[in-house]
Amino acid sequence: MIRILTLTTAAALMAGPALAASNMCSKAPASKWQPKAKLEAQLKAEGLKVRRVKTEGGCYEVYAIDKAGKKVNVAFNAETLAKVANAEAGEN
């Protein structure tokens, strides 16, 4: 029962940012982008262990491990650091 409650809580916490997610990567020049280090710090504060952050088409694509040890692949707009709904958005 505790495990189900923990998983439900984790899913709800992760769904919050997803509700605000968009499908758009940044169209701004790279000079306007937020630094990768800022995104990494934000994700570490949320409990993710960041393995790699790569730049693809105006998005930062993040490969990380969550608190439960599961692999996470998520993309963020490089200019705003807003979560992008499609983890592969920058590849299109």
C-alpha positions as CSV (number, residue, x, y, z in Angstrom):
1,M,0.0,0.0,0.0
2,I,2.8,2.4,0.9
3,R,4.5,1.6,-2.4
4,I,1.4,2.4,-4.4
5,L,1.0,5.7,-2.5
6,T,4.6,6.6,-3.1
7,L,4.4,5.8,-6.8
8,T,1.1,7.8,-7.1
9,T,2.7,10.8,-5.4
10,A,5.7,10.6,-7.6
11,A,3.6,10.4,-10.7
12,A,1.5,13.4,-9.6
13,L,4.7,15.5,-8.9
14,M,6.1,14.6,-12.3
15,A,2.8,15.3,-14.1
16,G,2.6,18.9,-12.8
17,P,5.3,20.2,-15.0
18,A,4.0,18.1,-17.9
19,L,0.7,19.9,-17.8
20,A,2.5,23.1,-18.6
21,A,4.7,21.5,-21.2
22,S,4.6,22.7,-24.8
23,N,5.7,21.1,-28.1
24,M,8.1,23.9,-29.0
25,C,11.8,24.2,-28.9
26,S,13.4,27.6,-28.9
27,K,13.7,29.5,-32.1
28,A,16.0,32.1,-30.5
29,P,19.7,32.3,-31.2
30,A,21.9,30.2,-28.9
31,S,23.1,33.5,-27.2
32,K,19.6,33.8,-25.7
33,W,19.5,30.3,-24.2
34,Q,19.8,29.5,-20.5
35,P,23.0,27.7,-19.5
36,K,22.9,23.9,-19.3
37,A,24.3,24.2,-15.8
38,K,21.1,26.0,-14.6
39,L,18.9,23.2,-16.0
40,E,21.1,20.5,-14.4
41,A,21.0,22.3,-11.0
42,Q,17.2,22.5,-11.3
43,L,16.9,18.8,-12.1
44,K,19.2,17.7,-9.3
45,A,17.1,19.8,-6.9
46,E,14.1,17.7,-8.0
47,G,16.0,14.5,-7.2
48,L,17.2,13.5,-10.7
49,K,20.7,12.2,-11.3
50,V,21.6,13.8,-14.6
51,R,23.7,11.6,-16.9
52,R,23.8,13.7,-20.0
53,V,22.4,16.9,-21.5
54,K,22.6,17.4,-25.2
55,T,21.4,20.2,-27.5
56,E,19.1,19.4,-30.3
57,G,17.2,21.9,-32.4
58,G,16.6,24.5,-29.7
59,C,16.0,22.0,-27.0
60,Y,18.1,20.5,-24.2
61,E,17.5,16.7,-24.2
62,V,18.2,15.3,-20.8
63,Y,19.0,11.7,-19.9
64,A,18.8,11.1,-16.2
65,I,17.9,8.6,-13.4
66,D,15.0,9.3,-11.1
67,K,14.8,8.6,-7.4
68,A,13.4,5.1,-8.1
69,G,16.4,4.3,-10.3
70,K,14.4,4.5,-13.6
71,K,15.8,6.1,-16.7
72,V,14.3,9.4,-17.7
73,N,14.5,11.1,-21.1
74,V,12.9,14.6,-21.2
75,A,13.4,17.7,-23.3
76,F,13.3,21.4,-22.3
77,N,13.1,24.6,-24.3
78,A,16.7,25.9,-24.2
79,E,15.6,29.5,-23.9
80,T,12.9,29.2,-21.2
81,L,13.8,25.8,-19.7
82,A,10.1,24.9,-19.9
83,K,9.5,21.2,-20.3
84,V,8.6,20.1,-23.8
85,A,5.9,17.5,-24.2
86,N,7.8,15.4,-26.6
87,A,11.3,14.2,-25.3
88,E,12.5,13.9,-29.0
89,A,11.1,17.4,-30.0
90,G,14.5,18.8,-31.0
91,E,15.2,16.0,-33.4
92,N,12.3,17.0,-35.8
